Amino acid sequence: MEKLQAIPNLELNLAQELLEIYGSPLYVYNGDILRQTILHITKAINYPHTRFHFASVTNGNIALLKIFKNAGWGLHANTPGDIYLGLNAGFHPRDIVYSGSNLNREEMSQVLDWGVTTLNLDSISQLRLLCEVFLSHAETQRRGEKEELLIGLRLNVLEDSRIGVRTEEFSQAVAITNAAGLKVSGLHFYRGTGTNATDAFTVVIDNILETAKKLPDWQYLDFGGGFGYPYHRQGAAFNWEIFGDELSRRIGNLDENINLIIEPGRAAIAGCATMLAKVVSVKWQGEKQIIGVDSTIANLSVPSVHGGYREIVTWENSTSEIYITDVCGNTTYSRDYLGKNCQLPALEIGDMIAILDVGAYGYAMSSHFLHRPKPAEVLLENSTHRLIRKREDYSILLTNQIITP
């Protein structure tokens, strides 16, 4: 079947074997494809002072984080939970960059306790809190020299965005950090999630560099997240080579060597994963096929946040007539569609489907909505497979509940 080429190294026999061993539904990650993508992105930017940090908000599985670590990437953390997972995956604290929002005092203290030394902050109040907590730590715990922290500002580039600091606030930010014996040494540019248009990043490079020069102690530029992934095969795809050439050339023309941080998330990991599921019911509405599967939209990203489209294919009846098909989940939620108006052959109970490109915001955004336990995760590497997250059972629904007689 022609569409089988969209599922590399996941032939029918292997898919059947995986479901027999690990059950259905099932997340299947291809480590070889992930490493190829990491290499492709890494080679696209030839500026010598570049570090890559995987945005683990998209996927926090320890086995996958270790692949990034072994490839020489660091970690980009949006929350303390991202940091915690990164540390458990073996990342050194100095290889973790925190870029987040609205930490309370205890969380800010925890980030410093973990030893993270690069923090991009998105408000003056968060910057002030960091300085207060840092001074408290320096006095009570003798953490060492104050210059160990690299502090960056997340740049507000959209008028209606809640994220970031405006350029007119730079002088206030510098004064706050200087009073604590620290410096603002970085600028973080975040374009917005899932952007496939390459020129959305390249046309702003000069402006971002000029903005960063307004910081008197500028040392690093954290350029992106927001890099997209082409879920629609015929749609626009981010061009890493064009982006890398443009950014490398322009930052390379600066009078001083600025450290560059690139933080891909979705773009790095989306395409290495497939969700397998089994058909459990079939019905017809005229010429339209309605199939029910043993998974749910709660096992994929929230459509209203990260888009609802994922390509769905099957190995069954590959030479048969194709029908418009809705793929429905196993809850009563009226919007529990894993796919609408898909092009699939007539299916039967027990057939398998494959939902492609679920590596980003798949398991990471899955939930227990309508009290369905979450699937298992499996990693394929060098023609072998292994379990990297156990399937939940119903006992997970009682975790942390206090049950009284």
N, C-alpha and C positions, 0 to 999 in steps of 0.2 A: 504494500500500500504506500503510495507516494508520501503521505503524511508521516509515515514512520521515521523519515529523516529528521523530523522535528523533535524526536525523542532519542538523542544519541546514546548508544550503549544500553538501551533499554528495550531489547527485543521482547517479543511476546513470551517466550519461554522464561526469560529472566523475570519479567513482570509477574507471571503466574507463580514462580518460585518465591518471590518476595512476599506476595500476599499469603501464600500458604504458610510461610514461616512466621511472618510478623503481623499478619492480619490486615484488615481493611477498615477504614481508609488508612493511607500510609503516605508520609512525606518521604521522597527519595531524592537525595542529593548526590550529584556526580562530582567527586573531588577533582577528577582530571579536568573537567570543563571549568571548574572554579579556578584552578591553577592557571589554565590557559587565559582566562579573562583577566586575572591579576597581572599576568605577564604582559598582556596586550596593553593594559592601562599604564603599567609602569614604564614600558618602552616608549609610550607616546609623548612623554615629557622629558626632554633631554637637558633641562636646566640643572646644573650640577648640585645645587643646594636644595634639592627637593626631597621631602619626606611624604610618604603616603600613609594615611590613617583610615582604617575601615570604620565606617559609621555603623556601629553595632546596634543602633536603634532598629535597624532593618532585620537583624537576625542575631540572637544571642546564644546560639548553641555553642558550647565550649569546644567541641570537636572541630567546628567550622572556624571558630576564632583562632584556633591553633594553626590552621592552614595559613591564615593571614600572617600570623606571627612568624611562622617558619619561612614565609616568603619575604620577610624583612619589613613588613608593614607594621605601623603602630596602630593604636586604637583611637577612635574619636567617640567621646562619650557625651551624651545629652543629659544624663541623669546619674546620680550616685549608683543606681542599679547597674548601669552600663559599666561603670568603673569596677564594681564588685565582680561582675562576670569577667571582665578583662584581667583582673588580678588573678582570678582562679584559673584563667586560661594560660597564665604564665607571663603576661606582659609586665615589664618593669614600669613602675609608676611614672618615670620620666618619659616613657613612650606612649603615655595616655594624655590626650588633649581633651579637656573639659570645655564644652560650649553649651551652656544651658540657661535655664531661666528659673528665677523665683525660688532659690534655696532658702530654707530657714537657717537660723544660726547653728542648730545642731548638725544639719546636713553640710553646711559650709565647713564646720569644724571637722566633720568626718572626712571630707574630701582632702583636707590638709593632712589629717592623721594618716590617710592612706599614702601620702607622699606625692600626690599629683602636683606638678610644678608649673604646668601651662594651663591657664584658665582664661577663656574668652567670655566676658560678661556682657549682659545685654541691657544694663541700666545703671545709672549713677548710684542708686540705692544699693544694688548688689555689689558694686565696686566698693562702696563705703563699708558694707558689712564684711567683705573679704578683708579689707585693711584692718578693721577692728579685731576680727578673729585672728588674723595673722599676728598682730601685735600681742594679743593675749597669749597665743601659743609661744611666741618668741620669749616672752617673759616667764611663763610658767613651765614650759617644757624644754627650753633651750634648744629650739629646733635648728639653730645654726644661723648663717648669714641671711639677712633679709633679701639680698640680691638673688637668692635662689629661685624666686618666683618669676615666671614670665607671664605678664598680664596683658591680655588683648581686649579690645572693644569690638563687640559685634556691631557692624554698621547697619543702621536703618536706611534701607534703599527704597522703600515703598511708603508712601504717606500714610496708608491705612494699616501698615504692619505693626503688630505689637512687639516685634522683635527688634532690638538694637538701640544704639545710641546715635543721636544726631551729631553732625559735625560741629554745630555751635555749642555742644556740650563737651567737646574735647578739652578745652582749657580747664574746665571744672574737674574733669576726670584726672588730668595731669596734676592739678593742685592737690587733690585728695590722696593720690598715690605718693606724691613727693612728700607729703606730710607724714606718711607712714614709713618713709625711707625706701619706697618702692618706685617703680617706673611703669608707665604704659609703653610696652615695647612691641605690641602686635595689633594688627587689624584683621578682623574676620569678616569676609564677604560671603553672605548666604543668599543665593539667587531665589530659592523657593523650591519646593519639593517636585521631583519628577519632570524637570525641564529637558525636553529633547532638542530644542532649537539651539544649535551650537553658537549661533551669533548672539544669542541672549547673554552668553558669557563673554565672548570675544569683544563685542562693541563697548563693553564697560571697562576693559582692562586699563586703558589710559586714565580714565577718571578715578578708578580705584587706587591706582598708584599715586596719582596727584593728591588724593585725599589722605593716603597713608603718610605722605611726606609732611603733613601738618602735625604729626606726632613727633616731638623733638627727640625721642629716644627709640625711633622705629627700628626694629630688628627682624620681624617676621611678618609674612602675609599668609593668612589662612584663607585660601580661595576655594569656595564651594565647600559643602554640599549643594544638593539639589539636582545633581546629574541624573538624567532620566534613563529609561529603558524602553525599547520599542515593543510593547506588548502586541500591538497591531503590526503584523509582519510587513505590510505595505506602507506603514506610516513613517514619519520622520524618526531618524535615529541620531543620537548624539555622536559627533565625529571627534574622537579623541585625538587623532593625528592633527587635524586642523587646530583644535583648541591648544594642544601641546605646543605646536610650532609658534602660534601667535603669542601665547603666554611666555614661553621660553625666550623668544626674541625680545619682547618688550621689557620683561623684568631683567634680562641680561644686559640691556642697555643702560641700566641705572649705574650711578657712580660708585655705589657700594654693593657688597654682596649681601643681599637680603635672603633670609631663609624662607623657603616656600613650603607650605603644607597643603596637600590635596586630600580631600576626605570623601571618597566615593562610598556609597552605601548600596542603594538599589542597583546602580549600574554594574557593580561588581558581583552581586550575588543572585540577582533575580533569575537569570537564565540557567542556573545550574540545578534547579529543583523542579520536580514533578510531583503532583499528588495523584496517587492511584485510588480509585474507588470502584465499587461494584454496583451494578444496576440491581435494584430490589423491587422495582415496579415499573410497568409500562402501560400507558394508555394513550388513546388517540382522540384528538379534537379535529375531526375532518381529516385533512392531509397533514396536520401538525402532530408530531410525536412529543409526548410528555413523558420523560423518564425520571424516576426517583432513584437517588443513589444513597449509599450509607454514609454520606458526609453531609456537611452543612456549610452555609456561608459563614458561620461563626468560626470555621477553620481557615478562612482566608481574610485578606485585609478588608477593612470596613469600606464598602463601596463609596460612601459619601466623602471619605477622607482621601483614599488613594485610588479611586477608580474601580469599576466593577468588572472590566473585561479581562478574561484570560482565555487563551485558545484551548479548546477541548477537542481531543481526538480519541479514536478507538482503533483497536486492531481487528475488530469483528466485522465480518461481511464486507470486506474491502472492495469487492466487485459489485456490490448491490447498489440499487438506486439510493440517492441521497435525499433526506427529508429535512425540512426545517424542524428543529428540535429544541425544546426547553429542557435544561437539566436542573432538576429541583432537589433541594436538600431534604433531610429527614426531620424537619421540625414543622410546626404549624404556623411559623412566621410567614406572613403573606409575601414577603420579599425574599424568601429563601430560595433564590435562583443562583446557582453556580455558573450558569450560562443561559442566555436567551437567544433564540433564533440561530442556534448553531447548525452547521451543515453536517449531519451524521446519517449513517445507514440505519435501517430498522434494527433495533436492539432487543435483546431478550434478557429476562431475569438471569443473573449470574455473569453476564458480560462485564468486561472491564472498560473503564474510561480513564484517560489521563488528562489532567489539568496542568497545563504547562506554565513555566515561568513563575513559580510560586515561592522562590527563595527569599524574596524581600517582602516584608510585611505580611507574611503568611502565618507561620506559627507565632511570630512575634506579636501579632495582633489578634490571634485566636482567643476565644473566650469560652466560658461555660454557659453561654446564653441558651436558655431552655434546658439547661442541666444535662448537656451532652459532654462526656469526658473527651479529652483531646487525643488525637492520633499519636502513633509512634513516629520516630524519625530514624531513617537508615542512611548510611553513607556508602556509596560505591567508590572503590579505589582499586586500580590495577586488577580489574576483573574479579574482585572480591567484594563482599558486602558485610556490614556490621551494624548493630544497633547503636545509635548514639542518643536516643531518648526513649524511655519506656512508654508504652501505651498506658494512659490513665484508665482506671476503673472507677466504678461509682463511689468508692470510698473517698476519692478526692473531694467529693462534694461536701463531706463532713469535716474536712481539714479546718482546724482552728475554730470550729463551732463548739460552743459550750452547751452540752445537752444535759438537761436536768430531768429528774424523774417526774 
